[in-house]
């Protein structure tokens, strides 16, 4: 089964040596990155109203359903995009990595986990969240 990694822009392990780096967020980091974002999957990013709803924290189930409906509407295109990105990463002998801003390990809510559940239900792919290394 193919793997797609998930993480945040500020994760310390993100680099172009290991990953074909794809953004799945509406905005781009304003801070300096030590790597290049290779690609952008616009349809995997929540629209601005949905993103604001996620951030507001009120009625999160409504906003999750709205985001899933957005993904459902773009299912055919998103499936092709996943295939294209996986092929591109493989051709470069890298792992595919989708990035956005939130630190889910610290408890921040993020759309990327919803996207991963949605996509893995439609394609045989495993999503793996990058974890911070624990000090020994």
Buried (B, 14 or more C-beta within 10 A) or exposed (E): EEEBBBBBBEBEEBBBEBBBBBBBBBEEBEEEEEBEBBBEBEBBBBEEEBBEBBEEEEEEEEBBEBBBEBBEEBEEEBEEBBEEBBEBBEEEEBBBBBBBBBEBEEEEBBBBBBBBEBBBEEBEBEBEBBEEEEEE
